[in-house]
Amino acid sequence: MKKILKEPLVHFLLIGALLFLVYGMVNTEKDETEIAIDNNLINELAAKWELKRSRQPTLAEINGMVEKYIEQEILYREALAMNLDHNDEIVKRRLAQKMEFISDGLAESLQPTEEVLKDYYEKHRENYPKDPIYTLQQVYFSNDKRTDAVADATNALIAQSPESLGDNISLPNQYTDASAFLIARDYGSAFANSLDALETGKWSGPITSGFGVHIVNVQEKKAAGYYTFKEVLEKVTIDYNFDASNTFKTELINTFLKNYSILVDVSDATLKKSLDEKY
């Protein structure tokens, strides 16, 4: 039981349930004929104005914002009284979006401990690999110096000495135990990203870079392992919060779903079966 109470998701659900319970209690006691203009509202309106215009509003501008707020509030309440929100797709989408914002805010409010992050890292270590290490040789064919650099590179693949057929380039022709990051720094990410798919021990290509066309002989490719927890702590935190937010949202919806009856009435038997099994 103690272990369950320590789970962040349980905290999320408890806080979420409490928030929506309090909101419901406050909402039912609200007098819909009263429109409150208080310091909190003024501060909120002024903050939004300053964020948008990078300056504080004048008294006249605050008066204008309050007037606009009152007009909007009256029209909003009258629209609800006339049931104008019923079956309005835009209203539904906007309200659902606001609920998602609340859900995301709740999930982000509880930051994970280092122990939780370490556990997440161990379970998802494969998401944090280091670049592989390559030993390779490349031959360059210039688009500027040749009529058809791709054709020349293709023909070089079956030549006796491909390394003697290329053009000069002021970059290394060979790398020994070099990371994909280092190679990408010289020849670009498109070139480096192509290396992993190449067969080792033979000339392959043509592959392209920002300089032109290349054929490559990957002599050895070694896995470099994974980044340590400390090396990728920031990314682990971002990934954890993203997954936790989505999990929390799913659990919250499932909790709300218990209060609803989903009546499935569709003609497609397969679809009906699928929905009935889900709901």
Secondary structure by P-SEA (a helix, b strand, c coil): cccccccaaaaaaaaaaaaaaaaaaaaaacccccccccaaaaaaaaaaaaaaccccccaaaaaaaaaaaaaaaaaaaaaaaaccccccaaaaaaaaaaaaaaaaaaaacccccaaaaaaaaaaccccccccbbbbbbbbbbbccccccaaaaaaaacccccccccccccccccccccccaaaaaaaccaaaaaacccccccccccccccccccccccccbbbbccccccccaaaaaaaaaaaaaaaaaaaaaaaaaaaabbbbbbcccaaaaaaaaaac
